Each structure stands twice: as C-alpha cells, then as structure tokens.
Amino acid sequence: MNQADVLIVGAGIVGLAHALAAAKRGLKVVVFERNPYAVGASIRNFGMIWPIGQPRGELGDRALKAREIWIEVAAKANLHLEQCGSLHLAYRPDEMAVLEEFIQTQGNDLTHLLTPVEVAEKSSAAITEGLLGALWSATEMTVDPREAIRKLPGYLSEAYGVEFQFGHVVTQIANSQVIAGNQPWAGTHILVCNGADFETLYPELYAAHSLTKVKLQMMRTVPQPNHWRLGPSLCGGLTLTHYQSFGDCPSLPALKARIAAETPHFPQWGIHVMMSQNSAGELILGDSHEYGLNPDPFDRTDINQYVLDYLKGFAKVPSFEIAETWHGVYAKLPGQVDLIAHPEKNVTIVNALGGAGMTLSFGLAEQVVAALA
Ligand SMILES: Cc1cc2nc3c(=O)[nH]c(=O)nc-3n(C[C@H](O)[C@H](O)[C@H](O)COP(=O)(O)OP(=O)(O)OC[C@H]3O[C@@H](n4cnc5c(N)ncnc54)[C@H](O)[C@@H]3O)c2cc1C
C-alpha cells in the first residue's frame, strides 16, 4: 500500500502551509488536490498578508510568525513579495476616532497615525482632499496568489520531497487510510484542508459546527501605465468595520450605525474596500461578503460598482480600467477564527480561516503540526 507520515487533503494555502511545516520536520508528506492545480479561495484572493487586521495576542503573533515564513519561502521559491505596508485612510471624524482608539490600545512601533501631508509622502494614490489622517502600518505585504499557489507545490517538492497527487479527489477517510482516485493510502497523520468543499468528507461534522460559506466579488485592473506603483495597500473607513483588531474600539458601534444609515448597501452586501498591486502592475480591488451554503453562481455588477465608487473616494490611480472580475468562496465558522477538529483518531481538520488564510496559515500550521502526536 502507498504510505506516508502525513497525508493532506487540499493544495490551497492551508494544505500547502501544513505540507511545509510537516516536511521541515523531516516527515514524508503527500498532498491530494482534486483539481489539476488548486483553484479555490487561495488563488482568488488579494494576496494580502494583513497582520494589522489581527488583534494583539495569539492571533497577532500567529500572523507575524506567518509573515516571517512568507518572507523566507518567497525568497527561496522565487515568488514576488512586496513589503509595502498599509494605510487606513480616515475622512470622517468617527473613522479618525476609531483609528485613535486603535493606536492607544493596539498600537506598537510599527503603527503610527499620519497627517495628510505625511500620507502624501507615503502614497501618491491616496486622495488627501478632505483627509483627516491615516493609520500607517509597516507589517502588511502582498504576494501574487496566482503565482504563489501555482509555484509553491514545485518548491515543496524540490526542497523537501513533498509529493503532490493533483487531479485526485479524496472520497473517503477511515482507519488512518485515505481513498484517493480509488487508491488506498495509509498515513500516520491525515490533515483535511479542504476549504469550502466541505460536503464530501465528514459532512455531519461540518453541519454540526454550522460551517457556512462566504462569497466575495473581486476585480483586477489592466497593468498600470509607465510602471506606476501603488506603494502601500490602501483601504478606507469601511475596513474598520471588518477586521477583528478594531472590534474593541469604543467608537466602532457609532461608525457602523452611521454607515448603515447613510449607505445601507455596504452592510447589506458586506462590502469593504481594499486595493493592492501585483508584480504585473495590475491593481486588485474588492470586495463583498455574502453568506450562505449555496453561493450565487452569478456576480452582481451593482456590487462591483459600489466598490469602485467607494474606492474612487479615497484613491486616485492612473487607470481604473477593469480587465477581469471573478468571485471566490471560503469556509467560515461564524464567530470563530478557524475550525480545528479531530473527527477520528489521527485525523485533523484545519479549515475556516475565513478572510485571513493568507495571513495566518503558515503560522497556524506550525502550531498544528507541532501538536501532532
Ligand atoms: C476573494 C477573496 C479574497 C481574499 N483575500 C485575502 C487576503 O488578501 N488575505 C488573506 O489573508 N486572506 C484572504 N482571503 C481568504 C483566503 O483566501 C482563505 O482563507 C484561504 O484561501 C483558505 O484556504 P484553504 O486552503 O482553506 O482553501 P482553498 O484555497 O479553497 O483550498 C482548498 C483545496 O482543497 C481541495 N479539495 C477540497 N476537497 C477535496 C477532496 N475531497 N479531495 C481533494 N482535494 C480537495 C480544493 O480543490 C481546494 O484546492 C480571501 C478570500 C477570498 C475568496
């Protein structure tokens, strides 16, 4: 029978991160991916490594650990990675109040409040007219997910001998065995990193946890002319309502109430607006959040228009010409940051990292693999 120390279901970022963590410890790893290459949430995202969105403490530390690993892996695997930092731009007093409270409780040496003049020095894209200030954070980075998710398997194979079984669906797991493409594989440990495809394996467990799916709409511009670079990734006041790191700011409820009263379509479609840039010079724009087990297969042009209109309120770039639109779907456990479960002996499910899989997976994988008996 085919055998390995660690069998992993799924070659998205969660599966790849666990493959790295296990292989670094000298374990023989085999990864099964149903598609010829992974086309789930991991290849469809912004590519933002976004520690500023994680609250101080365990999650913040996990994000910083993951950040370190990304830097190391990107250098070795020859991946584009830009340590660009981020700016949260505030145009309204309630947005500024949240930023000030954030700095008081969560701030550190790598985060500062900037005046509009200082913002202009960091970003030619940020609109400074009407700007009250901004939160600068140095820890954010961008990778190109289309490059990273395609190239990382090759790197893991070459550097650590990780074996990839692409085009192989895992249809069953039982008694430390995986059935993939009608072939049985025995594994000392089995890690299930199957993302939003959680109906095939252990469906009752996922149902018991009330796992759901989240659909996000995204856009990509044409490459910016004359090699124009964005610099720091940009976002505005809506993003303060999205990330957990701002969750304890006393002014947040008033900000949310004002947004809901003035612009109800933003909370209705779960819209917050961010912009990053890849190595080809294209701007990645998004996004929305629609919850439910059966995501609508069709995208809404009004959502993309809301995103673009809001973006144009805080960013000016040489070209907003849209080259491509798409959506992605991730698994989410409401109220939780991930789902780690042991449905049977030697099997660990690692799923539902929500909107922070690129930011957290490498750090989480270190902890999960270290805890394997
Ligand atoms: C549009 C969008 C933007 C986002 N932006 C960011 C961002 O900028 N920063 C950030 O940190 N996070 C971001 N996220 C979140 C992040 O992308 C996810 O948290 C992460 O990709 C989840 O990774 P995953 O490996 O669990 O899932 P996936 O990438 O979906 O991978 C799961 C894989 O498992 C395979 N699989 C499933 N079942 C089986 C089976 N039975 N047999 C074989 N293979 C199987 C699937 O084919 C799939 O390739 C974003 C998400 C989306 C959708």
Ligand as a Chemical Component Dictionary entry (heavy atoms), coordinates in Angstrom:
data_LIG
# 
_chem_comp.id                   LIG 
_chem_comp.type                 NON-POLYMER 
_chem_comp.pdbx_formal_charge   0 
_chem_comp.three_letter_code    LIG 
# 
loop_
_chem_comp_atom.comp_id 
_chem_comp_atom.atom_id 
_chem_comp_atom.alt_atom_id 
_chem_comp_atom.type_symbol 
_chem_comp_atom.charge 
_chem_comp_atom.model_Cartn_x 
_chem_comp_atom.model_Cartn_y 
_chem_comp_atom.model_Cartn_z 
_chem_comp_atom.pdbx_ordinal 
LIG C1  C1  C 0 -11.805 36.848 -2.907 1  
LIG C2  C2  C 0 -11.029 36.524 -1.654 2  
LIG C3  C3  C 0 -10.099 37.436 -1.174 3  
LIG C4  C4  C 0 -9.359  37.123 -0.045 4  
LIG N1  N1  N 0 -8.314  37.934 0.313  5  
LIG C5  C5  C 0 -7.476  37.525 1.290  6  
LIG C6  C6  C 0 -6.281  38.261 1.567  7  
LIG O1  O1  O 0 -5.944  39.207 0.868  8  
LIG N2  N2  N 0 -5.531  37.886 2.635  9  
LIG C7  C7  C 0 -5.856  36.799 3.405  10 
LIG O2  O2  O 0 -5.166  36.538 4.381  11 
LIG N3  N3  N 0 -6.909  36.026 3.086  12 
LIG C8  C8  C 0 -7.719  36.350 2.053  13 
LIG N4  N4  N 0 -8.796  35.583 1.733  14 
LIG C9  C9  C 0 -9.026  34.358 2.492  15 
LIG C10 C10 C 0 -8.149  33.218 1.990  16 
LIG O3  O3  O 0 -8.100  33.210 0.590  17 
LIG C11 C11 C 0 -8.696  31.891 2.544  18 
LIG O4  O4  O 0 -8.742  31.942 3.953  19 
LIG C12 C12 C 0 -7.799  30.726 2.146  20 
LIG O5  O5  O 0 -7.523  30.753 0.771  21 
LIG C13 C13 C 0 -8.426  29.402 2.517  22 
LIG O6  O6  O 0 -7.510  28.407 2.123  23 
LIG P1  P1  P 0 -7.901  26.887 2.063  24 
LIG O7  O7  O 0 -6.673  26.142 1.738  25 
LIG O8  O8  O 0 -8.660  26.538 3.307  26 
LIG O9  O9  O 0 -8.992  26.790 0.905  27 
LIG P2  P2  P 0 -8.825  26.641 -0.673 28 
LIG O10 O10 O 0 -7.829  27.579 -1.223 29 
LIG O11 O11 O 0 -10.201 26.722 -1.231 30 
LIG O12 O12 O 0 -8.219  25.195 -0.859 31 
LIG C14 C14 C 0 -8.903  24.004 -0.566 32 
LIG C15 C15 C 0 -8.450  22.993 -1.607 33 
LIG O13 O13 O 0 -8.883  21.688 -1.229 34 
LIG C16 C16 C 0 -9.234  20.992 -2.416 35 
LIG N5  N5  N 0 -10.133 19.906 -2.012 36 
LIG C17 C17 C 0 -11.300 20.031 -1.330 37 
LIG N6  N6  N 0 -11.843 18.831 -1.111 38 
LIG C18 C18 C 0 -11.006 17.925 -1.661 39 
LIG C19 C19 C 0 -11.038 16.493 -1.750 40 
LIG N7  N7  N 0 -12.028 15.783 -1.211 41 
LIG N8  N8  N 0 -10.011 15.877 -2.388 42 
LIG C20 C20 C 0 -9.002  16.597 -2.931 43 
LIG N9  N9  N 0 -8.941  17.944 -2.880 44 
LIG C21 C21 C 0 -9.918  18.593 -2.248 45 
LIG C22 C22 C 0 -9.908  22.046 -3.266 46 
LIG O14 O14 O 0 -9.912  21.657 -4.638 47 
LIG C23 C23 C 0 -9.052  23.262 -2.977 48 
LIG O15 O15 O 0 -7.989  23.429 -3.918 49 
LIG C24 C24 C 0 -9.584  35.903 0.631  50 
LIG C25 C25 C 0 -10.535 35.010 0.164  51 
LIG C26 C26 C 0 -11.250 35.300 -0.978 52 
LIG C27 C27 C 0 -12.246 34.295 -1.508 53 
# 
loop_
_chem_comp_bond.comp_id 
_chem_comp_bond.atom_id_1 
_chem_comp_bond.atom_id_2 
_chem_comp_bond.value_order 
_chem_comp_bond.pdbx_ordinal 
LIG C1  C2  SING 1  
LIG C2  C3  SING 2  
LIG C2  C26 DOUB 3  
LIG C3  C4  DOUB 4  
LIG C4  N1  SING 5  
LIG C4  C24 SING 6  
LIG N1  C5  DOUB 7  
LIG C5  C6  SING 8  
LIG C5  C8  SING 9  
LIG C6  O1  DOUB 10 
LIG C6  N2  SING 11 
LIG N2  C7  SING 12 
LIG C7  O2  DOUB 13 
LIG C7  N3  SING 14 
LIG N3  C8  DOUB 15 
LIG C8  N4  SING 16 
LIG N4  C9  SING 17 
LIG N4  C24 SING 18 
LIG C9  C10 SING 19 
LIG C10 O3  SING 20 
LIG C10 C11 SING 21 
LIG C11 O4  SING 22 
LIG C11 C12 SING 23 
LIG C12 O5  SING 24 
LIG C12 C13 SING 25 
LIG C13 O6  SING 26 
LIG O6  P1  SING 27 
LIG P1  O7  DOUB 28 
LIG P1  O8  SING 29 
LIG P1  O9  SING 30 
LIG O9  P2  SING 31 
LIG P2  O10 DOUB 32 
LIG P2  O11 SING 33 
LIG P2  O12 SING 34 
LIG O12 C14 SING 35 
LIG C14 C15 SING 36 
LIG C15 O13 SING 37 
LIG C15 C23 SING 38 
LIG O13 C16 SING 39 
LIG C16 N5  SING 40 
LIG C16 C22 SING 41 
LIG N5  C17 SING 42 
LIG N5  C21 SING 43 
LIG C17 N6  DOUB 44 
LIG N6  C18 SING 45 
LIG C18 C19 SING 46 
LIG C18 C21 DOUB 47 
LIG C19 N7  SING 48 
LIG C19 N8  DOUB 49 
LIG N8  C20 SING 50 
LIG C20 N9  DOUB 51 
LIG N9  C21 SING 52 
LIG C22 O14 SING 53 
LIG C22 C23 SING 54 
LIG C23 O15 SING 55 
LIG C24 C25 DOUB 56 
LIG C25 C26 SING 57 
LIG C26 C27 SING 58 
# 
